[in-house]
Amino acid sequence: MSQWSVRGLCLGVPQPNDLDTLETLIADVLPSYGCNTLVLLIRYRYQFERYPTVADQPALTSTQAARLTQLCREHGIRLIPKMNLFGHQSERTRGSELGLLRAFPEFDETPDLEAVRYCRSLCPRHPQVSKVVFALIDELIDAFEADAIHVGLDEVFEIGRCPRCRGIANARLFADWVNALHGHIVGKRGIEMWMWGDRLLDAEGTGYGEWEASANQTWPAVDAIPHDIVICDWHYEERENGYPSLSWFTEKGFRVLACPWRNTRAADLFLNNAVALNTDKMLGVLSTSWCDPGALARYLCGDESVEGTPRQVGEVFKLAMQRATGQVPQD
């Protein structure tokens, strides 16, 4: 196998006392593994100027963003900022809202509920939501001089609930919002749009279940959105019978990234499936983290005292980079 063109890590913004470690990771460690892409999970942890009340603390400054951007450029790493722009706007209960819904509670899809099943969603049909969201997107694009942005869109469980959305098919709600984001990001700003792929998969038809795929009928939107979006296809469990989403997306015409997490065996199976596709639509791998980013950075920088999920994630990242650079023979 030749090298995949995208060899990436998806990493959260660490606490301020770990920013130096992040810089070391970028300068010394990621290039040594052949990693050429860093998706940085900003979410709302940036000192936005247009809507400053949206910022979650501790927030990156424009100076820090410029420093990380320059460091990545110097070391051949493409830095892609990421926001969650549908679901993942809170934890389950009222009072846990993240930046956007805390600053603009009127954007909540389920304002009448004290608790939701998993996390709150923004309302994609609120008349002011796109104005605010597009301004936030623009600030991140400019701050990181980005040629792509990751917009999240995973695990959307709260959809079609508010008076504006009720009665409209979930697939249409989802597709309309994806298309609105695409129109701004690709159409107006002229850069790439990345998103998670789970809401575009049929939970029952694929056998993935309602977390790694959609059981609330958003998945037909796959045929109503632009196919120049890069799909980040994440799967974290061991599936001996394969991962049908990879061929599903590539046959639809999307470019795809395989996205493993912390289970080494699952990652190995998943990446084997990705390699076997043998199509130029399979761009590569984006290793996800979902743990303390500072601890992960310290582990990858050589701190053997780090245990638990950060260590597991670090080992999967190493495996993913080996596979992505063609260093691991196939079983």
N, C-alpha and C positions, 0 to 999 in steps of 0.2 A: 504493500500500500504506500502511495506517495503521501507526503505531508498534507493534512487538512489545512485549508487556508485560515480557518478561525480556530485558535487554541486559547480558550478563555477561562477566566475565573470571575464569578459573580460574588462580590464582597461588599458587606455593609461598611458604612463610615465608622471607624473606630472612635473611641473616646479620645479627647484631646491628648491625654498622656500616652496614647499609642500612635499618634500621628507620625512620630519619628520612625517607629517600627514600620508603618505603612510605607514611608519613603524608602527605607532599606529594602523592603519587599519588592518595591517597584524597580529600584535601581540594581539590586544584586541578585535577587532570588528568582523572580518571575522569568527574566530573560534566560537564566541558567536552565530552566525547564522547557524552554521553547515557547513559553506563554507570550502571545502577542496581542491579547485583548483583555481589558479590565472593565467589567460592567460594575459601576460603583452605585450601590444602593443609596441614593441620596434621600429618596422619599421626600420629606419636607424639611430635612436637616440642612437648610441653606438659608443665609440671610437675604431673603428676597427683598428687593427695594420697592417693587410695585405694590405688593401686598405683604408687608412685613409681619403682620399678625399670623400669617400662615406658618411661619418658621417654627419648627420643633427644635428644642434645645438638647444638647449643644449643637449649634448650627455652624456649618462651614462658612468662612468669610470669602469674599471674592478674591482676596489675596491668597488664601489657602487653595482655592480652586485653581487659580492661575499657576501656583507652585506645582500642584499635582499634575496639571495639564502639561506643563513644560517638562517635568521629570519623565512622564510617560513618553512624550515625544522624543526626548533624548535617548530613551532606551528601547525604542521601536515598539511601543505598546499603544494600541488604540484604546483611548479612554471613552467609554460610553456611559453617560449618566442615566440613572433609572428612577422613575417615579411609579407609584401605584395609582392608576387613573380610572379605576372603576370600583372594585372591591378593596378590601384591606384598608378601609378608612378609619378603623377603630378596633378595639377588642369587642367582646360580646355586649358589655353593659354600657348603659348611659354614663357619661363622664369620662370614657376612655377614648374619645375621639382624637384622631391625629389632626395635623395642621389644618387641612382644608375644611373639614367639618367643624372643627373647633372655632375657626374664624368665620365660617359661613354655615351655621347650622341649618339654614334653609335649603342647603343642597342635599340634605340627608334623604335617602330613598324611603326610610322607615322612621320618620320623626315621632310616630305615635307609639313606638315600642321601647320599653325600658331595656329590654335585652333582645338580641337577635341570635340566630342560630350559631353564627361563627364570627362574622365581622360585618360592619356596616358598609354600605355602598353609597356612592354619590348617585344623584338622579341625573341621568344623561339627557333628560328632556327639560330640565330647569332652564328658563330663558336666559339666565346669566352665567350658567356654569361654564360654558365654552369660553366666554370672555376671560374669566379668571384663569381657567386651566391653561388656555393658550398663552397667556401672559407669563405664567410660571414656567411653561415649557420653553418659551423664548429666553427667559433669564438663564435657565440651565444650559441651553444650547450655546448662548453667548459666553457664559462664565467658563465653560469647559471647551470652547471652540470646537464643539462636537460635530462630527459628520454622521452621527446616528444617535437616537435616543430610544431607550427601552421604556415602554409605557405600562408594563405589568399586564393587567386584565385577567389575572388568574383567579380561580376560586370565587367566582361571583355567584353567591347564593341569594343575596337580597336583590331581586330584580323584578320589575313589573308590579310593584306593590303600591306606589303612591298614586294619587288621582290622575296625574299627568301620564303615567305609564300603564295603569291598569287597563286591561282589555286589549293591549297591543301584544302581539306575539313576542316572546322573549328573544327569538332569533332576530327579529326585526329591530328590537331595541338595541341588542348587542351590535348588530351589523351597522346600524345607523351611527352609533357612537364610534366604532372603529373607523368608519368612513370619515366622520368628522375629524377625528384625530389625524388620520392619514392626509386629509385635505390640507390641514395646516402644516404638518411636519414635512410631508413629502411634496405636496403641491405648492405651499407658500415658502417654506424654508429650504426645500430642495435637498433634504438629507434623508437617510434611511430610518425606517421605523421597525423596531423589534417588539415582539410581544410573546407572552407565554401561550402555548397552544391548547391547554386543557379544555377551555370552554368551546373549542371547535371540534371536540371529539364526542362521539356518542357513547355514553357510559355503558349502555346495555350492549350495543353492537360490537364494541371493542373488548368488553370484559374488564375494562380498567376500573370501573366503579365510579362513584360520584365525586371523588376528590381529584383524581387524575384525568377525569373526563366529565362531561356534563350530563346530569340527570334532569335538568330543568329546561331542556329544549332550546338552549342557545346554539347548539352545534350546527344546525342548518345554515347559520351565518357564514360558514366556511365557503359557500358558493356565492356570497353576496359582498365580499370584501376584496380589495386589490391583492393580487398574488405576488406583488413585489415586496410585501411585508416579510421580514425574516421571522420564522416561527421557532421559538425556543421550546422544544418538546421535552418536558421533564417527566421522568419516571424513576421511582426510588425503590421499588420492590422487585424481588427476584421473580422472573416470569420465564419458566423453562420453555413455554410455548411461543415465546417471542414478543415483540413490541410492534404491533401492526400500525401504530400511528406514524412511524417513520416513513413507510411506503405510502400510507394514505396521504400524508402531506406532500411528499415529493411528487407523487402522481398527480396531485391537484395543481402542481406547478410552483409550489412554494419552495424557497430555500430554507433549509432546516439545520438546526443545531441540536445535538443530543445533549441532554442536561442531567447528569447523575448527581447524587448527593453524598451520603456517608457510608452506604453499604457497599463494600468492595466487590462482593460477589454479584450483586445486582448491577453495579456499574460495569463489571466485566461482561456480563451477558448483554446489557444494553448496547455497549460500544461494539461488541461483536456483531450485533444486528445492524448497527449503523455502517460498519465497514463493509458488510456483505451486500449492502445496497448497490455499491459501485455506480453511483450517479453523481454528476457535478452539482446536483441540487443539495447534496449532503455536504454542507459547508465545513462541519467540524464539531467541536465540543465546547460547551460552556459548563464548567464544573460549578455547582452551586454550593452555598455554605450554610446559611440559616443557623448561625451560632455567633458567639462573641467574636467579632472580626479582629479585635486586638489579639485575642488568644490564638486564633488561627495564624495571624501574621507572625506572632512570636514563635509558634511551632515551626512554621515554614522557614523562619530565619534561624532555626537551630535550637530552640528552647525545648529540651527533652522532658522538662517537668510538666508540660501541658498534657492533660489527659482528657478523656471523654469525647464529646462530639467534635471539638476543634481538631483533635488528633486524628479521628476517623476521617473527617473531611479532608485534612491534609494528605492522608494516605490515598484517598480516592483522587484528589487533584494530581498527585504524582503519577498514579496509574493512567489517568486521563491524558496527561501530557505525554507520557510514553507512547500510548496508543495513537494519539494525534500526530506525533512526529514519526510514526512508523517503527518504533523501537521494540515493540512487543510482538512476538510471533503469534499467529492465530492458533487456537486450539484445533 
